[in-house]
Amino acid sequence: MPTSSKFRHFFLHLDHPKRRFNPPKALMTKEVALNVLGEPLVPCSFDPLTGFFRDGCCKTDDNDIGRHLVCAIVTKAFLQFSLEKGNDLITPKPEYQFPGLVAGDQWCLCINRWAEALAANCAPQIKLESTHINALKTVSLETLKQFAVVE
C-alpha cells in the first residue's frame, strides 16, 4: 500500500463516527454564573488565585462540598477565627495550590464558615458582585449588603 493510502486510511479511521470525540453536553454549554445581585459573577481574586476551580471566581458545582461562594476580604480576626475552627487559611499548602492568606487578601470562603463568623462577630467584608447567587440559600441579601465593600 503506498504511503498516501496509509495516511488516508488512518484519517478515515479517525473520522469514523464511533471514534469521534463527542464531549458531554455539559461541557459544550457555558452557563453564566450569577452573583447575589442577579448579574454575571465578577472574578474575586487572581492574586492570590482563588475559587474552588482556582479560576479567580467563586463558582461552584456539586463537587464543591464546602460551597466556596462568598468573595471576602479576609481580616486577621477572621483568619484567627478560621484557624480556631480547624481551617488554617494562613499556612501555605502548595499541594493544593494554596498560597496562605494574609489580612486584606480576597478569597472565596465557604458560606457556612462566613455565617459562623457572622454569628461570632468577626465576619469579613464581602464583594457582592463576586459572591455567587447560591449564597442566598444560606444568608439573606440584606445581611450580605451590611458587609458589602463600597468602592
C-alpha positions as a printed NumPy array, in Angstrom:
array([[  0.   ,   0.   ,   0.   ],
       [  1.528,   3.418,  -0.896],
       [  2.262,   5.816,   1.931],
       [ -0.502,   8.215,   0.942],
       [ -3.04 ,   5.379,   1.135],
       [ -1.862,   4.523,   4.631],
       [ -2.402,   8.094,   5.751],
       [ -5.775,   8.302,   4.03 ],
       [ -6.832,   5.074,   5.748],
       [ -5.556,   6.406,   9.093],
       [ -7.528,   9.651,   8.796],
       [-10.652,   7.85 ,   7.589],
       [-10.27 ,   5.58 ,  10.602],
       [-10.143,   8.624,  12.923],
       [-13.191,  10.15 ,  11.261],
       [-15.332,   7.092,  11.912],
       [-18.458,   8.175,  13.924],
       [-17.699,   5.728,  16.736],
       [-14.194,   7.163,  17.169],
       [-15.013,  10.866,  17.156],
       [-14.729,  12.755,  20.402],
       [-18.228,  13.772,  21.39 ],
       [-17.99 ,  15.649,  24.686],
       [-20.958,  15.6  ,  27.044],
       [-23.411,  18.44 ,  26.506],
       [-22.499,  19.824,  29.93 ],
       [-19.021,  20.58 ,  28.585],
       [-20.433,  22.202,  25.471],
       [-22.736,  24.693,  27.188],
       [-21.287,  27.561,  29.144],
       [-23.782,  28.595,  31.765],
       [-23.164,  32.095,  33.055],
       [-22.736,  32.099,  36.829],
       [-24.684,  34.846,  38.59 ],
       [-23.876,  36.881,  41.661],
       [-26.2  ,  37.742,  44.562],
       [-27.423,  40.792,  42.612],
       [-28.594,  38.577,  39.733],
       [-25.838,  39.835,  37.425],
       [-22.923,  37.902,  35.862],
       [-20.395,  36.867,  38.503],
       [-17.301,  39.097,  38.616],
       [-13.923,  37.498,  39.474],
       [-12.938,  37.683,  43.148],
       [ -9.136,  37.417,  43.001],
       [ -6.355,  36.297,  40.71 ],
       [ -3.612,  37.091,  43.246],
       [ -3.948,  35.017,  45.272],
       [ -5.746,  32.773,  42.794],
       [ -8.996,  31.78 ,  44.476],
       [-12.123,  29.771,  43.809],
       [-12.981,  26.102,  44.072],
       [-11.823,  25.75 ,  40.459],
       [ -8.826,  28.09 ,  41.016],
       [-10.133,  30.335,  38.246],
       [-10.434,  33.516,  40.313],
       [-14.214,  33.203,  40.715],
       [-16.484,  31.978,  43.488],
       [-18.178,  29.482,  41.147],
       [-19.445,  26.161,  42.357],
       [-20.82 ,  22.786,  41.327],
       [-21.896,  19.578,  43.065],
       [-18.241,  18.653,  43.772],
       [-17.785,  21.764,  45.931],
       [-18.915,  20.307,  49.236],
       [-17.793,  23.403,  51.174],
       [-19.701,  25.754,  48.834],
       [-16.991,  28.391,  48.302],
       [-19.475,  31.136,  47.413],
       [-18.525,  34.307,  49.299],
       [-15.867,  36.665,  47.978],
       [-14.461,  38.083,  51.203],
       [-11.674,  40.471,  52.085],
       [-10.179,  38.462,  54.914],
       [ -9.13 ,  40.084,  58.175],
       [ -6.669,  38.999,  60.826],
       [ -9.624,  38.345,  63.171],
       [-11.346,  36.125,  60.594],
       [ -8.152,  34.197,  59.81 ],
       [ -7.659,  33.538,  63.53 ],
       [-11.329,  32.507,  63.89 ],
       [-10.996,  30.081,  60.973],
       [ -7.791,  28.64 ,  62.433],
       [ -9.544,  28.071,  65.773],
       [-12.334,  26.25 ,  63.89 ],
       [ -9.742,  23.894,  62.362],
       [ -9.33 ,  25.525,  58.957],
       [ -5.833,  27.015,  58.666],
       [ -6.013,  29.62 ,  55.907],
       [ -2.676,  31.15 ,  56.914],
       [ -0.178,  28.36 ,  56.219],
       [  0.736,  27.832,  52.538],
       [ -0.192,  24.406,  51.121],
       [  1.399,  24.191,  47.656],
       [ -0.023,  20.702,  47.045],
       [ -3.468,  22.347,  46.937],
       [ -2.297,  25.445,  45.037],
       [ -2.903,  27.373,  48.261],
       [ -0.51 ,  30.256,  48.992],
       [ -1.652,  31.033,  52.542],
       [ -3.618,  34.208,  53.22 ],
       [ -2.87 ,  37.494,  54.938],
       [ -5.285,  40.201,  56.038],
       [ -6.514,  42.135,  53.01 ],
       [ -6.465,  39.173,  50.603],
       [ -9.664,  38.461,  48.715],
       [-10.721,  34.819,  48.907],
       [-13.743,  32.648,  48.114],
       [-14.959,  31.47 ,  51.513],
       [-17.339,  28.663,  52.364],
       [-20.745,  30.19 ,  53.003],
       [-21.232,  28.252,  56.244],
       [-17.875,  29.438,  57.641],
       [-18.781,  33.042,  56.757],
       [-22.155,  32.581,  58.52 ],
       [-20.368,  31.145,  61.583],
       [-18.054,  34.175,  61.579],
       [-21.117,  36.406,  61.352],
       [-22.558,  34.792,  64.485],
       [-19.175,  35.255,  66.218],
       [-18.989,  38.946,  65.212],
       [-15.913,  38.536,  63.004],
       [-17.387,  38.152,  59.51 ],
       [-15.189,  39.871,  56.936],
       [-16.461,  42.341,  54.374],
       [-17.51 ,  40.918,  51.024],
       [-17.769,  41.866,  47.378],
       [-21.411,  41.385,  46.339],
       [-20.604,  41.385,  42.623],
       [-18.218,  38.465,  43.199],
       [-20.372,  36.45 ,  45.62 ],
       [-22.283,  33.578,  43.992],
       [-26.092,  33.711,  43.943],
       [-26.286,  30.367,  45.779],
       [-25.069,  32.17 ,  48.917],
       [-28.645,  33.448,  49.207],
       [-29.761,  29.924,  50.107],
       [-27.941,  30.413,  53.432],
       [-27.724,  34.159,  54.099],
       [-30.17 ,  36.901,  53.101],
       [-29.21 ,  39.612,  50.636],
       [-29.981,  42.21 ,  53.307],
       [-27.41 ,  40.645,  55.63 ],
       [-24.815,  40.371,  52.863],
       [-25.357,  44.021,  51.953],
       [-24.451,  45.033,  55.507],
       [-20.976,  43.592,  54.899],
       [-20.54 ,  44.815,  51.333],
       [-17.413,  46.746,  50.414],
       [-18.324,  50.131,  48.979],
       [-15.901,  51.065,  46.217]])
